[in-house]
């Protein structure tokens, strides 16, 4: 479990992030949130409003956990990157058949760590929807370095930098890719 040594840029997948019952309750709560379609030539998916403002008890508990000093310290210990307690963005996302997010680097407004917490059934390669981490090719995205299919109750974290090229591959089929994601500052 070495965040800094993982290539093509520092990242880590943490499986069984929450207790099973807690994850199940959070997944049900997320599915009750209102999702707005986001569509352009660069992406097609659905997203909630900022979950800081959700009235749902389970989502409020998840937000409280992310705001905690313990969570910030855990991320700092794993990544070696100092993050501000309680300084983070978060929204729910839903990718369905043909949804995607093209290659980008997330570098913006003091973002230090990107995270995606998967609340969907496990995906296989044939389902699409993988998070692809691309190599840097002289400041431009290069070939795919690693791919991670969504896995139930797992948290993906990665360093945000000018070379943290990544994308969400097109979802193929009937599975729904629910997640909560954002950035730690």
C-alpha positions in Angstrom: 0.0 0.0 0.0 2.4 2.7 -1.2 0.6 5.8 -2.6 3.7 7.6 -3.7 5.2 4.7 -5.7 2.1 3.8 -7.6 2.4 4.7 -11.3 1.6 6.5 -13.6 1.2 9.0 -10.7 0.6 8.7 -7.0 -2.7 6.9 -6.2 -4.3 4.2 -4.1 -7.4 2.1 -4.1 -8.7 1.5 -0.5 -11.2 -1.5 -0.5 -13.9 -1.9 2.1 -13.6 1.8 3.0 -16.8 1.8 5.2 -18.5 -0.9 7.1 -20.9 -2.9 4.9 -24.1 -1.7 6.5 -22.9 1.9 6.5 -22.0 1.7 2.8 -25.4 0.1 1.9 -27.3 2.9 3.8 -25.1 5.6 2.0 -25.7 4.0 -1.4 -29.5 4.1 -0.8 -29.3 7.7 0.3 -27.3 8.7 -2.7 -29.8 7.1 -5.1 -32.5 9.3 -3.5 -30.6 12.5 -4.4 -31.6 14.5 -7.4 -29.2 14.1 -10.3 -28.8 16.7 -13.1 -27.6 15.7 -16.6 -24.2 17.1 -17.5 -23.5 16.8 -21.2 -20.9 18.3 -23.5 -18.3 17.1 -26.0 -16.0 16.2 -23.1 -18.4 14.4 -20.8 -21.8 12.8 -20.4 -23.1 11.8 -16.9 -25.4 12.9 -14.1 -24.4 14.8 -11.0 -25.9 15.9 -7.7 -25.6 19.4 -6.3 -23.0 19.9 -3.6 -23.6 17.2 -1.0 -22.6 19.5 1.8 -26.2 20.8 1.6 -28.0 17.4 1.5 -30.7 16.9 4.1 -30.2 13.1 4.1 -29.0 11.8 7.4 -26.6 9.2 5.9 -25.1 11.7 3.6 -24.7 14.2 6.4 -22.8 11.5 8.4 -20.5 10.9 5.5 -19.8 14.6 5.1 -19.1 14.8 8.8 -16.6 11.9 8.5 -14.9 13.7 5.6 -14.7 16.9 7.6 -13.0 15.2 10.5 -9.4 15.7 11.6 -9.1 11.9 11.6 -9.9 11.6 7.9 -7.5 14.4 7.0 -4.8 12.8 9.1 -5.5 9.4 7.5 -5.2 10.8 4.0 -2.0 12.7 4.9 -0.5 9.6 6.4 -1.3 7.6 3.2 -0.3 10.3 0.7 2.3 12.4 2.5 0.3 15.4 1.2 -1.0 18.0 3.8 -4.7 18.7 3.3 -6.8 21.2 5.2 -9.3 19.7 7.6 -12.8 20.2 6.3 -11.6 21.8 3.0 -13.1 19.6 0.3 -15.6 19.5 -2.6 -18.1 16.6 -3.0 -20.9 15.6 -5.3 -22.6 12.4 -6.3 -22.2 11.1 -9.8 -24.1 8.6 -11.9 -22.8 7.1 -15.1 -25.2 5.0 -17.2 -25.0 3.4 -20.6 -22.8 5.5 -23.0 -21.8 8.0 -20.3 -18.1 9.0 -20.1 -15.6 11.7 -19.0 -12.7 12.4 -21.3 -9.1 12.9 -20.3 -8.2 15.8 -18.0 -5.9 16.5 -15.0 -8.2 18.1 -12.3 -5.6 20.8 -11.5 -7.6 23.8 -10.3 -8.2 26.0 -7.3 -5.8 24.4 -4.8 -7.0 20.8 -5.3 -4.4 18.4 -3.8 -6.1 15.0 -3.7 -8.9 13.7 -5.9 -11.2 11.0 -4.5 -13.9 8.7 -5.8 -15.9 6.6 -3.4 -17.8 3.8 -5.4 -21.3 3.0 -4.3 -22.2 0.7 -7.2 -22.1 -3.0 -7.8 -18.7 -4.2 -9.0 -18.0 -3.5 -12.7 -16.0 -5.8 -15.0 -14.0 -4.8 -18.0 -16.9 -5.5 -20.3 -19.1 -3.1 -18.4 -16.8 -0.1 -19.1 -16.8 2.8 -16.6 -13.2 2.2 -15.5 -11.1 5.0 -14.1 -8.1 5.1 -16.5 -4.9 6.7 -15.2 -2.8 7.8 -18.2 1.0 8.4 -18.4 2.4 11.8 -18.9 4.0 12.4 -22.3 6.0 15.7 -22.1 3.1 17.5 -20.5 0.3 15.8 -22.5 -1.7 12.7 -21.9 0.1 9.5 -23.0 -0.8 5.9 -23.1 -3.0 4.2 -20.4 -1.0 3.4 -17.3 -3.5 1.7 -15.1 -7.3 1.0 -15.2 -9.6 0.5 -12.3 -13.1 -0.9 -12.8 -15.5 0.5 -10.1 -15.6 -1.8 -7.1 -18.3 -1.6 -4.4 -17.3 0.3 -1.2 -13.9 1.3 -2.4 -12.2 4.7 -2.2 -9.8 5.7 -5.0 -7.5 8.6 -4.1 -4.9 10.2 -6.3 -2.6 13.3 -6.3 -3.8 16.2 -8.4 -1.0 17.6 -10.5 -0.2 18.8 -14.0 0.5 15.2 -14.9 -2.5 13.4 -13.2 -4.2 12.6 -16.5 -7.2 10.4 -16.1 -10.6 9.6 -17.6 -13.8 7.6 -17.0 -14.2 5.1 -19.8 -17.6 4.8 -21.5 -20.1 2.7 -19.5 -21.5 -0.1 -21.7 -24.7 -1.8 -20.7 -27.2 -1.7 -17.8 -25.0 -1.3 -14.7 -25.2 2.1 -13.0 -21.9 3.6 -11.8 -22.8 5.5 -8.6 -20.1 7.3 -6.7 -19.4 10.2 -4.5 -16.3 12.2 -5.5 -14.5 15.5 -5.3 -11.2 17.0 -4.1 -9.4 17.6 -0.9 -7.6 21.0 -0.7 
